[in-house]
Amino acid sequence: MAAGVTAPPIRTLERAEIEPHIPTLVADGFTPDIDLGTWLGAFVDGGLVGFVRVFEQDGAWMLEDVYVYEPFRRRGIATALIEKTRAGLDHLWLICDDPMVPYYERLGFALSPKPSFPEPLAELYTTKKEWPTGGDHNHNAMCWSGGARKGRTSLP
């Protein structure tokens, strides 16, 4: 978070809280699976302004559906959500489009060669037609390794 900026309250979301937001994700090109994993949400003045989803597939943790509503972007909300998500993990994978690579690199994620992407995740995203490409554009695998957090493999 930027100096002088207070992190928004972040907590686990119930299905009923995230469900009304799924059409927004779909309209923006996301392919969310509402029932896979845990959704975390950020709140400003009591309203949900951003969210992420994280799940584990055969030992590989995956970050998905990072989204912040337009009026609340560039305030560190996505970063706060990602930091909260990875707080209890020793690694975290994601897939992103080319323009997002620098953002995730600033958060400590590193590009990984496509063959390094965990097979269980590759199978899942191939089924969704999102791997190794997103149909009409490239997808990149990125991984964050927790360093000192090694061995912690559960959400906060």
Phi, psi and omega in degrees: 000147179292153179304135178082359180258129180271133178295139179287156173299135180232135178208166176293139180260145171278159180306316182296335179280324183273331186308316179295344183265350181300318178301327177295315178299313181299317180297332179268010174094004177281161177232067186289146172246099189302331185261004180257114175092197182242133176260133173246140181235148176253140185236137173233127182051039177082354181258144177287120184244348179192161183200163174218163175232141178226141177212164180243132179233104179051046177090354179255121178274137185231133175262133181218166169052045175287118185211134174229133180296143187317309184297347185248007180286159179064031176241006179086010183290315178299318179299316179298319178297316180294317179299318178296319181298316186272359184305325182255011186250156176261351176199160178203126179260157170207162171242134178217161175282160183310315183297341183270351183304311182300322178300309182292328175297322178298335179269006176095004175280149179236142175298140178239142175300144183307322178296343180277346180297128185306134184306317179299324178287319178302318178297314179301312184283335173294318177300323180279001183061037179243004182216135005276357175233169178259039181085282184253008180206165181286145169241140180249138171269134177226148180225140172249131176248130189287356178058253183295342182274005182312138178096342177270121186227042176217160179286154181294000000 
